[in-house]
Amino acid sequence: MILNLKNITFVIVSYKSENVIFKCINSLPKKSKIIVVENSENHKLKKQLLSKYDNIKVIINKNIGMGAGNNIGIKKSNTQYVFILNPDTRFKKDTFKKLIDAAKSINDFGIISPLNSNLNYPNYDKNNSKIYNKNILNVECVDGFSMLINKKKIKNQEYFDKNFFLYLENVDLCKRVKASGEKILVIKNSLINHLGGSSTNKTIHDKIEYLRNWHWMWSKFYYSRKHYGYLTAIFNISSNLISSIFKVLFYFIIFNEKKGKIYKMRFSGILNGMLCKKSWLRLENIN
């Protein structure tokens, strides 16, 4: 099937992202099919989106995480391709055209992505990339803020692992896609802006930071356990565990409460992963 706007659905998972999501949607090609999965039960945002756009579906959820939220959007789509986007991304004027033009030279793929316009933060691992052609890189993984997925290439339609609430769900998916022999490609002349850390309300900034540190450690352990086994996961996380313990004590001694809490959250995320508990921490659980 030829890749074009008609057979692509854009899926955007949001959590109180009203400060950025409108600019994201406005940057997409006109007549795009768009599904927004709002993970905060924000009915006001749903009403605003539906009143402003006639090419959009909005699904309201409790906060089920990025992976599970994306899965809902993907399964609601009726196109062969889904374009996963974070709400703090923005297309440039020629992002989509250059992506489609480049795709014409590709026989088949599992995932393709534009290149992050901030070249200091590439959305792929430069150490694990090969030249596919002069404008395309064959990579091991792309960041989750921008992923054009060929649904037919995902084995058994197992998209994102819902156990990842936050972080590494994209790495896990990419690892499975590559293991099945499919290509993951980055289009170098198709650029996308990613604001990074701007998807949520600034009034809950500290809580978000604590949440992210907890889930980063939990996801890191779970990913290692899932793909390499429990003992290897213990070994891989050991330096983070020791560092977290010492830094909790250090910041307690110098009365830096915020820094101390960050590393306390990291330690808790590791411990919960080691105990094989689910990624249960949510904003409402953080004081």
Helices and strands as residue ranges (DSSP letters): G 5-7, E 8-14, H 21-26, E 33-38, H 43-52, E 56-60, H 66-76, E 81-85, E 89-91, H 95-103, E 111-116, G 126-128, E 129-133, E 136-139, E 146-150, G 151-153, G 155-157, H 169-179, E 184-194, G 202-204, H 205-228, H 230-253, H 257-274, G 283-285
